[in-house]
Amino acid sequence: MLNKLLRRNLSIPQLAGYSVTALIGMTLIFTAFGFAGDIKPLFSPSTGLFKNEYFTVTKKVSLLSAISSGNTVFSDGEIRELESREFVKSLSYFTPCKYGVYAYLKTSGNFPPFATEMFFESVPDRLLDGAGKDWKWDEKEQFVPVIIPRDYLALYNFGFAGSRGLPQISEDILKTVGFSVELSGGGRSEVFKSRIVGFSDYLNTILVPEKFMEWSNGKFGDSSPVRKSKLLVEVKNPASPETTEFFASRNYEVKANKGEQGKLSYFLKIIITALSLAGLLILLPALGLMFLSINLLVYKNKKTLSNLILLGYSSAELSRPYSLLVTLLNLSVGIISFVLFIILRKIYMDKLQILNIKDTSIDMMTIFFVAMFTIILTFVNLLWIRRKIEATAPAMKRIV
């Protein structure tokens, strides 16, 4: 009987308007959050596909460079100028080894023996958070971990191995093969054990830990300062015209992290942000419509509420029918929004297969977000109903 009395003046068009608007807003928000979770592998350090947007910056090699290699070294002033630019997020540089490196492998299983001269470089370890637990060096141990470009392995498998009739090698197998490196310089020579522990998609060099580079340069190298001829610049927006115009004006050579993929990463972030903002902008008027409906409902039922208060009903009891209605309404809208998100997800996941993203199950964080968002939205509605009834009850008592 209480439910029938209090719901007598319900406005079906207002509730329908709230439901449709909230449905659109929640669907957009759920889709944005789910899309962000589905493309997360693209930003994972293990894939290296959409890692932070780094540019490898060097000076162009000219005829003067053949006379003096100093023409390709960045001065402190040039580095400060680059750091001061608005589009630059951070700047680091490659540290080259100042000694000779000779690597060799004796016959081991299916791997043929090899020996070659090579080189080492290092970058700050914070840029290599995907290297794994083996990316460390201890002076007490005679082991040096190495990261090589993934393109090197592709050149071997699809070029050298095919022409020589050698077996192709997977990344996992190559990581198990140990070899020796001999470092020589400054009248000293020492042999270390080494192994490839990772592969890089965006740094075209042979990397060793920063700590090892400092130690080995001090032991086998000379005392000359490090030549900063190759910079690693993290930019805020790789698609910005200011970025490309600056490098072109200074005649710098720039190798972007996957080029167009870096721009795609930036635009994907814009899409996620736009969807989220659009959902919120649609959802806010829906909340306003719900609050207005509650106000009008309480006003229309003022006489009924006043009589019920005289009969001894509390604010909690009077707000319960409205709270139950809003809870069921939000739950229904949340479930339908989630179903619509699943349909939309199927559509965009088919398109994302071009980026090697497999259509896996929905991330648990997305389901948790959907549930929490629906609960919070319902809680806001219930809090408004309760406070509106409590604020109206004393006034009704004075009137009566």
C-alpha positions as CSV (number, residue, x, y, z in Angstrom):
1,M,0.0,0.0,0.0
2,L,2.8,2.4,0.9
3,N,4.5,1.8,-2.5
4,K,1.3,2.5,-4.4
5,L,0.7,5.7,-2.5
6,L,4.2,7.1,-3.0
7,R,4.6,6.1,-6.6
8,R,1.2,7.4,-7.6
9,N,2.6,10.6,-9.2
10,L,5.6,9.0,-11.0
11,S,6.4,10.6,-14.4
12,I,7.0,7.8,-16.8
13,P,8.4,10.1,-19.6
14,Q,10.9,11.6,-17.1
15,L,12.1,8.2,-16.0
16,A,12.3,7.0,-19.6
17,G,14.3,10.2,-20.5
18,Y,16.7,9.5,-17.6
19,S,17.0,5.8,-18.6
20,V,17.8,6.5,-22.3
21,T,20.3,9.3,-21.5
22,A,22.0,7.3,-18.8
23,L,22.1,4.3,-21.1
24,I,24.0,6.3,-23.8
25,G,26.4,7.9,-21.4
26,M,27.2,4.7,-19.5
27,T,27.7,2.8,-22.7
28,L,30.2,5.3,-24.0
29,I,32.1,5.3,-20.6
30,F,32.2,1.5,-20.4
31,T,33.4,1.3,-24.1
32,A,36.1,3.8,-23.4
33,F,37.4,2.0,-20.3
34,G,37.1,-1.4,-22.0
35,F,38.9,-0.1,-25.1
36,A,41.7,1.2,-23.0
37,G,42.0,-2.2,-21.4
38,D,41.9,-4.1,-24.7
39,I,44.7,-2.0,-26.3
40,K,46.9,-2.2,-23.2
41,P,49.1,-4.9,-24.8
42,L,50.2,-2.3,-27.3
43,F,51.6,-0.2,-24.6
44,S,53.3,-3.1,-22.8
45,P,57.1,-2.9,-22.4
46,S,57.3,-6.6,-23.5
47,T,56.0,-5.8,-26.9
48,G,57.7,-2.5,-27.4
49,L,55.1,-1.5,-29.9
50,F,53.7,1.6,-28.3
51,K,56.3,2.3,-25.6
52,N,56.9,5.9,-24.6
53,E,57.4,8.0,-27.7
54,Y,61.2,8.2,-28.2
55,F,63.1,9.7,-31.0
56,T,66.7,8.7,-31.6
57,V,68.4,12.0,-32.7
58,T,71.7,12.3,-34.5
59,K,73.5,14.8,-36.6
60,K,73.8,14.1,-40.3
61,V,77.0,12.7,-41.5
62,S,78.7,15.0,-44.1
63,L,82.0,15.4,-45.8
64,L,83.3,17.3,-42.8
65,S,82.5,14.3,-40.6
66,A,85.2,12.3,-42.5
67,I,87.7,14.9,-41.5
68,S,86.6,15.3,-37.9
69,S,84.1,13.1,-36.1
70,G,83.5,16.0,-33.7
71,N,81.1,17.4,-36.2
72,T,78.5,14.8,-35.2
73,V,78.8,15.4,-31.5
74,F,76.1,17.5,-29.7
75,S,77.5,20.4,-27.7
76,D,76.2,21.2,-24.3
77,G,74.4,24.3,-25.7
78,E,72.6,22.2,-28.4
79,I,71.5,19.8,-25.7
80,R,70.2,22.6,-23.5
81,E,68.3,24.1,-26.4
82,L,66.6,20.8,-27.1
83,E,65.7,20.3,-23.5
84,S,64.1,23.7,-23.3
85,R,61.6,22.9,-26.1
86,E,58.0,22.5,-25.0
87,F,57.5,19.3,-27.0
88,V,60.4,17.5,-25.1
89,K,59.3,15.4,-22.2
90,S,62.8,14.0,-21.3
91,L,66.2,13.7,-22.9
92,S,68.9,11.1,-22.4
93,Y,71.9,10.1,-24.4
94,F,73.6,6.9,-25.5
95,T,76.9,6.1,-23.7
96,P,79.3,4.3,-26.1
97,C,82.0,1.9,-24.9
98,K,85.6,3.3,-25.1
99,Y,87.3,-0.1,-25.6
100,G,87.4,-3.0,-27.9
101,V,84.8,-5.8,-27.7
102,Y,85.3,-9.2,-29.2
103,A,82.5,-11.8,-28.9
104,Y,82.9,-15.5,-29.7
105,L,81.0,-18.8,-29.3
106,K,82.5,-22.2,-29.5
107,T,80.6,-25.1,-31.0
108,S,77.5,-25.7,-28.9
109,G,74.8,-28.2,-30.0
110,N,73.1,-27.0,-33.2
111,F,74.8,-23.6,-33.0
112,P,77.8,-23.1,-35.3
113,P,80.9,-21.4,-33.8
114,F,81.3,-17.7,-34.4
115,A,83.6,-14.8,-33.6
116,T,83.2,-11.2,-34.3
117,E,84.2,-7.7,-33.2
118,M,81.3,-5.7,-31.9
119,F,80.4,-2.7,-29.7
120,F,78.4,-1.9,-26.6
121,E,76.2,1.1,-25.7
122,S,74.0,1.9,-22.8
123,V,71.0,4.1,-22.0
124,P,69.5,4.9,-18.6
125,D,68.0,1.7,-17.2
126,R,64.7,3.4,-16.5
127,L,64.0,3.3,-20.2
128,L,64.3,-0.5,-20.3
129,D,61.7,-1.5,-17.8
130,G,60.7,-4.4,-20.0
131,A,64.1,-6.0,-19.9
132,G,63.2,-8.4,-17.1
133,K,64.8,-9.7,-14.0
134,D,68.1,-10.6,-15.7
135,W,68.8,-7.0,-16.6
136,K,71.3,-6.4,-13.9
137,W,75.1,-6.5,-13.4
138,D,77.2,-7.3,-10.3
139,E,80.9,-6.5,-10.3
140,K,81.4,-9.7,-8.3
141,E,80.0,-11.8,-11.1
142,Q,81.7,-12.3,-14.5
143,F,78.4,-12.1,-16.4
144,V,77.2,-9.3,-18.7
145,P,73.5,-9.3,-19.9
146,V,72.9,-8.0,-23.5
147,I,69.9,-6.6,-25.3
148,I,70.0,-6.6,-29.1
149,P,67.5,-5.2,-31.7
150,R,64.8,-7.6,-32.8
151,D,65.7,-6.7,-36.4
152,Y,69.1,-8.4,-35.9
153,L,67.4,-11.7,-35.3
154,A,65.1,-11.2,-38.3
155,L,68.1,-10.5,-40.5
156,Y,69.7,-13.8,-39.4
157,N,66.6,-15.9,-39.7
158,F,65.3,-14.6,-43.1
159,G,68.7,-13.6,-44.6
160,F,71.9,-15.2,-43.4
161,A,70.4,-18.5,-42.2
162,G,68.5,-19.1,-45.4
163,S,71.5,-18.4,-47.7
164,R,73.8,-20.7,-45.6
165,G,71.4,-23.5,-44.9
166,L,71.5,-22.8,-41.2
167,P,68.6,-23.4,-38.8
168,Q,66.4,-20.5,-37.8
169,I,66.4,-19.5,-34.2
170,S,63.5,-18.3,-32.0
171,E,63.9,-15.6,-29.4
172,D,63.4,-18.0,-26.5
173,I,66.0,-20.4,-27.8
174,L,68.5,-17.5,-28.4
175,K,68.1,-16.4,-24.9
176,T,69.4,-19.7,-23.6
177,V,72.7,-19.5,-25.6
178,G,75.7,-18.2,-23.7
179,F,78.8,-16.8,-25.3
180,S,82.0,-15.0,-24.2
181,V,83.0,-11.4,-24.7
182,E,86.6,-10.2,-24.4
183,L,87.0,-6.5,-23.4
184,S,90.4,-4.9,-24.1
185,G,91.7,-1.4,-23.7
186,G,94.1,0.7,-21.6
187,G,96.6,-2.2,-21.6
188,R,94.1,-4.5,-20.0
189,S,92.0,-7.4,-21.2
190,E,89.3,-9.5,-19.5
191,V,86.8,-12.2,-20.6
192,F,83.2,-12.2,-19.5
193,K,80.3,-14.6,-19.9
194,S,77.3,-13.1,-21.7
195,R,73.9,-13.9,-22.9
196,I,71.1,-12.1,-24.7
197,V,68.3,-11.4,-22.2
198,G,66.0,-9.3,-24.3
199,F,65.1,-7.6,-27.6
200,S,64.4,-4.0,-28.5
201,D,62.0,-2.7,-31.1
202,Y,63.1,0.9,-31.0
203,L,66.8,1.1,-30.1
204,N,69.0,0.0,-33.0
205,T,72.1,-0.8,-30.9
206,I,73.6,-3.5,-28.6
207,L,72.9,-2.6,-25.1
208,V,74.5,-3.4,-21.7
209,P,73.5,-2.2,-18.3
210,E,74.3,1.4,-17.5
211,K,76.2,0.4,-14.3
212,F,78.4,-2.0,-16.3
213,M,79.1,0.6,-18.9
214,E,80.3,3.1,-16.3
215,W,82.5,0.4,-14.7
216,S,84.0,-0.9,-17.9
217,N,84.7,2.5,-19.4
218,G,86.5,3.4,-16.2
219,K,88.6,0.2,-16.3
220,F,89.3,-0.4,-20.0
221,G,88.6,3.1,-21.5
222,D,90.4,6.4,-21.4
223,S,89.6,9.4,-19.3
224,S,88.1,11.5,-22.2
225,P,84.6,12.7,-21.7
226,V,81.7,10.8,-23.2
227,R,80.9,11.9,-26.7
228,K,77.2,12.6,-26.9
229,S,76.6,11.9,-30.6
230,K,73.3,10.1,-30.2
231,L,70.4,11.4,-28.1
232,L,67.2,9.7,-27.0
233,V,64.4,12.2,-26.8
234,E,61.0,11.5,-25.4
235,V,58.3,13.7,-26.9
236,K,54.9,14.6,-25.7
237,N,53.2,14.4,-29.1
238,P,55.0,12.7,-32.0
239,A,52.4,14.1,-34.5
240,S,53.0,17.7,-33.5
241,P,54.2,19.9,-36.4
242,E,56.5,21.8,-34.0
243,T,58.4,18.6,-33.3
244,T,59.2,17.7,-36.9
245,E,59.8,21.4,-37.9
246,F,62.4,21.9,-35.1
247,F,64.4,18.8,-36.1
248,A,64.3,19.7,-39.8
249,S,65.4,23.3,-39.1
250,R,68.5,22.0,-37.2
251,N,69.3,19.4,-39.9
252,Y,69.1,16.6,-37.4
253,E,68.4,13.0,-38.4
254,V,65.5,11.5,-36.4
255,K,64.5,7.9,-36.1
256,A,61.1,7.7,-34.5
257,N,59.8,4.8,-32.4
258,K,57.9,2.9,-35.1
259,G,57.1,6.2,-36.9
260,E,53.4,6.2,-37.8
261,Q,52.6,3.8,-35.0
262,G,53.7,6.4,-32.5
263,K,51.2,8.8,-34.0
264,L,48.5,6.0,-33.9
265,S,49.3,5.6,-30.2
266,Y,48.6,9.3,-29.7
267,F,45.3,9.3,-31.6
268,L,44.2,6.2,-29.7
269,K,44.6,8.0,-26.5
270,I,42.6,10.9,-27.9
271,I,39.8,8.5,-28.8
272,I,39.7,7.1,-25.3
273,T,39.6,10.5,-23.7
274,A,37.0,11.8,-26.1
275,L,34.7,8.8,-25.5
276,S,35.0,9.2,-21.7
277,L,34.3,12.9,-21.8
278,A,31.3,12.4,-24.2
279,G,29.9,9.8,-21.8
280,L,30.3,12.1,-18.8
281,L,28.7,15.0,-20.6
282,I,25.7,12.9,-21.6
283,L,25.5,11.3,-18.1
284,L,25.5,14.6,-16.2
285,P,22.2,15.9,-17.7
286,A,20.7,12.4,-17.0
287,L,21.6,12.9,-13.3
288,G,20.1,16.3,-13.4
289,L,16.9,14.9,-14.9
290,M,16.7,12.3,-12.2
291,F,17.2,14.9,-9.4
292,L,14.5,17.0,-11.0
293,S,12.1,14.1,-11.1
294,I,12.7,13.3,-7.5
295,N,12.1,16.9,-6.5
296,L,8.8,17.0,-8.5
297,L,7.7,13.7,-7.1
298,V,8.3,14.8,-3.5
299,Y,6.5,18.0,-4.2
300,K,3.5,16.3,-5.7
301,N,3.3,13.8,-2.8
302,K,3.7,16.5,-0.2
303,K,0.2,15.9,1.3
304,T,0.6,12.1,1.2
305,L,4.0,12.3,2.8
306,S,2.7,14.7,5.6
307,N,-0.1,12.3,6.5
308,L,2.4,9.3,6.6
309,I,4.7,11.3,8.8
310,L,1.8,11.9,11.2
311,L,1.1,8.2,11.2
312,G,4.7,7.7,12.4
313,Y,6.6,6.7,9.3
314,S,10.3,7.6,9.3
315,S,12.3,9.3,6.5
316,A,14.0,5.9,5.8
317,E,10.7,4.2,5.3
318,L,9.3,6.9,3.1
319,S,12.4,7.0,0.9
320,R,12.6,3.2,0.5
321,P,10.1,2.8,-2.4
322,Y,11.9,5.5,-4.4
323,S,15.3,4.0,-3.5
324,L,14.1,0.6,-4.7
325,L,12.8,2.0,-7.9
326,V,16.0,3.9,-8.7
327,T,18.1,0.9,-7.8
328,L,16.2,-1.4,-10.2
329,L,16.3,1.3,-12.8
330,N,20.1,1.8,-12.6
331,L,20.8,-1.9,-12.4
332,S,18.8,-2.4,-15.6
333,V,20.5,0.5,-17.3
334,G,23.9,-0.9,-16.2
335,I,23.2,-4.4,-17.5
336,I,21.9,-3.1,-20.9
337,S,24.9,-0.7,-21.2
338,F,27.3,-3.6,-20.5
339,V,25.5,-5.8,-23.2
340,L,25.8,-2.9,-25.7
341,F,29.5,-2.6,-24.8
342,I,30.1,-6.3,-25.5
343,I,28.5,-5.8,-29.0
344,L,30.6,-2.7,-29.7
345,R,33.7,-4.5,-28.4
346,K,33.2,-7.3,-30.9
347,I,33.1,-4.8,-33.7
348,Y,36.3,-2.9,-32.7
349,M,38.2,-6.1,-31.8
350,D,37.7,-7.4,-35.3
351,K,39.4,-4.2,-36.5
352,L,42.2,-4.4,-34.0
353,Q,43.3,-7.7,-35.3
354,I,45.5,-5.9,-37.8
355,L,47.6,-4.8,-34.8
356,N,48.0,-8.4,-33.7
357,I,45.6,-8.0,-30.8
358,K,43.8,-11.3,-30.2
359,D,40.1,-11.2,-29.2
360,T,40.5,-12.5,-25.7
361,S,38.0,-12.4,-22.8
362,I,37.0,-9.1,-21.3
363,D,39.5,-7.9,-18.7
364,M,38.4,-8.3,-15.1
365,M,39.2,-4.7,-14.4
366,T,36.6,-3.7,-17.0
367,I,33.9,-5.8,-15.3
368,F,35.0,-4.4,-11.9
369,F,34.8,-0.8,-13.3
370,V,31.3,-1.4,-14.7
371,A,30.0,-2.8,-11.4
372,M,31.6,0.0,-9.3
373,F,30.4,2.7,-11.7
374,T,26.8,1.4,-11.5
375,I,27.0,1.1,-7.7
376,I,28.4,4.7,-7.3
377,L,25.8,6.1,-9.6
378,T,23.0,4.4,-7.7
379,F,24.5,5.5,-4.4
380,V,24.5,9.2,-5.6
381,N,20.8,8.8,-6.5
382,L,19.9,7.2,-3.2
383,L,21.7,9.8,-1.2
384,W,19.8,12.5,-3.0
385,I,16.5,10.8,-2.4
386,R,17.2,10.3,1.3
387,R,18.4,13.9,1.9
388,K,15.4,15.3,-0.1
389,I,12.9,13.4,2.1
390,E,14.8,14.3,5.3
391,A,14.8,18.0,4.3
392,T,11.1,18.0,3.4
393,A,9.9,16.1,6.4
394,P,10.4,18.9,9.0
395,A,8.7,21.4,6.7
396,M,5.7,19.1,6.4
397,K,5.5,18.8,10.2
398,R,5.4,22.6,10.5
399,I,2.7,22.9,7.9
400,V,0.6,20.2,9.6
